[in-house]
Amino acid sequence: MSGLLAGKRLLVTGVITDASIAFSVAKLAQENGAQVVLTGYGRLSLVERIARRLPEPAPVIELDVTDAEHLAGLADKVREHVDGLDGVVHSIGFAPQSCLGGGFLDAPWEDVATALHVSTYSYKSLAMAALPLMQPGGAVVGLTFDATKAWPVYDWMGVAKAGLESASRYLAMHLGKQGIRSNLVAAGPLRTIAAKSIPGFEQFETAWAERAPLGWSLTDQEPAARACLALMSDWFPATTGEIVHVDGGYHAIGA
Ligand SMILES: NC(=O)c1ccc[n+]([C@@H]2O[C@H](COP(=O)([O-])OP(=O)(O)OC[C@H]3O[C@@H](n4cnc5c(N)ncnc54)[C@H](O)[C@@H]3O)[C@@H](O)[C@H]2O)c1
């Protein structure tokens, strides 16, 4: 088997449609020699249907990242398909409606707690659940939306992403001794289910169209997926706690 990820075994979370960033990651990973196991949340039969559109059939394991039993059983379920993991992709985010679209000042703690549990804490939970299957050289990769700034309408999801960025650095610190890396890809706006659930998401679309030096496609998940693959490959062996921007260069440009 040839390709950037030849022989690597990956666990990919976050496929819900074929527009999911995770779908592009899984597809490109298979095309580049990896064996892929997916996890699905909630609508398992839908995820299984989408999984059949991949170049190779990929098994789907049920995983709600807030469910302690699912997390505890994950390693054994993955072992039914592969004998270890070289890479884990966290492509998960959720915030209740009150937390988005300008509701920052009014969102109740219960809703904020849900956003942080699913979108931030789960990065550590997923990594720990997969850890028994990992060896030195392994990598965990997640997806963020540049959290160094406050964005209109992103509100508590922005706070959750700031936490995710920090959590990735802490994971890098704690898992470094075991030779395991943790890195994030900061993607520009992409039209996925998660994005469509943000009222006012169009504001990002216009901003990127006007300012990204390289231009930006709202419907091309491949650049972000390619960066995820690169970070899980053997070509970033000494990089951890890093955030790679895949945003057409938007982050580098002043207003
Ligand atoms: N779309 C964008 O503009 C954009 C930009 C930057 C970063 N991101 C991030 O990329 C990641 C993937 O999102 P996407 O844009 O591909 O959207 P998506 O809607 O296709 O994927 C989000 C996934 O999160 C999963 N999920 C939600 N709650 C879960 C739970 N409790 N347990 C397990 N899984 C759960 C959903 O099932 C879904 O598969 C997210 O972290 C998102 O914040 C997206």
The ligand as an SDF file (V2000), in Angstrom:
LIG
                    3D

 44 48  0  0  0  0  0  0  0  0999 V2000
  -17.7870   24.1370    9.1890 N   0  0  0  0  0  0  0  0  0  0  0  0
  -16.9840   25.1310    9.5740 C   0  0  0  0  0  0  0  0  0  0  0  0
  -17.0890   26.2730    9.1250 O   0  0  0  0  0  0  0  0  0  0  0  0
  -15.8980   24.8270   10.5780 C   0  0  0  0  0  0  0  0  0  0  0  0
  -14.7990   25.6970   10.6530 C   0  0  0  0  0  0  0  0  0  0  0  0
  -13.8000   25.4350   11.5980 C   0  0  0  0  0  0  0  0  0  0  0  0
  -13.9060   24.3180   12.4280 C   0  0  0  0  0  0  0  0  0  0  0  0
  -15.0110   23.5000   12.3030 N   0  0  0  0  0  0  0  0  0  0  0  0
  -15.0860   22.3440   13.2120 C   0  0  0  0  0  0  0  0  0  0  0  0
  -15.0020   21.1590   12.4600 O   0  0  0  0  0  0  0  0  0  0  0  0
  -15.5550   20.0870   13.2280 C   0  0  0  0  0  0  0  0  0  0  0  0
  -16.4780   19.2730   12.3540 C   0  0  0  0  0  0  0  0  0  0  0  0
  -17.6210   20.0220   12.0190 O   0  0  0  0  0  0  0  0  0  0  0  0
  -18.2190   20.0990   10.5470 P   0  0  0  0  0  0  0  0  0  0  0  0
  -18.1540   21.5300   10.1460 O   0  0  0  0  0  0  0  0  0  0  0  0
  -17.6270   19.0560    9.6830 O   0  0  0  0  0  0  0  0  0  0  0  0
  -19.7660   19.8260   10.8010 O   0  0  0  0  0  0  0  0  0  0  0  0
  -20.6230   18.4610   10.8830 P   0  0  0  0  0  0  0  0  0  0  0  0
  -21.9690   18.8960   11.3460 O   0  0  0  0  0  0  0  0  0  0  0  0
  -20.5530   17.7300    9.5970 O   0  0  0  0  0  0  0  0  0  0  0  0
  -19.8740   17.6320   12.0170 O   0  0  0  0  0  0  0  0  0  0  0  0
  -20.0750   17.8390   13.3990 C   0  0  0  0  0  0  0  0  0  0  0  0
  -20.1260   16.4660   14.0130 C   0  0  0  0  0  0  0  0  0  0  0  0
  -20.1950   16.5270   15.4480 O   0  0  0  0  0  0  0  0  0  0  0  0
  -20.8970   15.3660   15.8300 C   0  0  0  0  0  0  0  0  0  0  0  0
  -21.3560   15.4310   17.2180 N   0  0  0  0  0  0  0  0  0  0  0  0
  -22.1710   16.3660   17.7790 C   0  0  0  0  0  0  0  0  0  0  0  0
  -22.4030   16.0470   19.0720 N   0  0  0  0  0  0  0  0  0  0  0  0
  -21.7120   14.8850   19.3170 C   0  0  0  0  0  0  0  0  0  0  0  0
  -21.5620   14.0480   20.4620 C   0  0  0  0  0  0  0  0  0  0  0  0
  -22.1770   14.3090   21.6270 N   0  0  0  0  0  0  0  0  0  0  0  0
  -20.7790   12.9330   20.3470 N   0  0  0  0  0  0  0  0  0  0  0  0
  -20.1490   12.6420   19.1810 C   0  0  0  0  0  0  0  0  0  0  0  0
  -20.2720   13.4040   18.0740 N   0  0  0  0  0  0  0  0  0  0  0  0
  -21.0510   14.4990   18.1370 C   0  0  0  0  0  0  0  0  0  0  0  0
  -22.0550   15.3150   14.8310 C   0  0  0  0  0  0  0  0  0  0  0  0
  -22.6690   14.0450   14.8030 O   0  0  0  0  0  0  0  0  0  0  0  0
  -21.3290   15.6470   13.5380 C   0  0  0  0  0  0  0  0  0  0  0  0
  -20.8990   14.4710   12.9000 O   0  0  0  0  0  0  0  0  0  0  0  0
  -16.2220   20.7510   14.4410 C   0  0  0  0  0  0  0  0  0  0  0  0
  -15.3370   20.7200   15.5380 O   0  0  0  0  0  0  0  0  0  0  0  0
  -16.3930   22.1740   13.9540 C   0  0  0  0  0  0  0  0  0  0  0  0
  -16.5110   23.0980   15.0150 O   0  0  0  0  0  0  0  0  0  0  0  0
  -15.9790   23.7170   11.3900 C   0  0  0  0  0  0  0  0  0  0  0  0
  1  2  1  0
  2  3  2  0
  2  4  1  0
  4  5  1  0
  4 44  2  0
  5  6  2  0
  6  7  1  0
  7  8  2  0
  8  9  1  0
  8 44  1  0
  9 10  1  0
  9 42  1  0
 10 11  1  0
 11 12  1  0
 11 40  1  0
 12 13  1  0
 13 14  1  0
 14 15  2  0
 14 16  1  0
 14 17  1  0
 17 18  1  0
 18 19  2  0
 18 20  1  0
 18 21  1  0
 21 22  1  0
 22 23  1  0
 23 24  1  0
 23 38  1  0
 24 25  1  0
 25 26  1  0
 25 36  1  0
 26 27  1  0
 26 35  1  0
 27 28  2  0
 28 29  1  0
 29 30  1  0
 29 35  2  0
 30 31  1  0
 30 32  2  0
 32 33  1  0
 33 34  2  0
 34 35  1  0
 36 37  1  0
 36 38  1  0
 38 39  1  0
 40 41  1  0
 40 42  1  0
 42 43  1  0
M  CHG  2   8   1  16  -1
M  END
$$$$
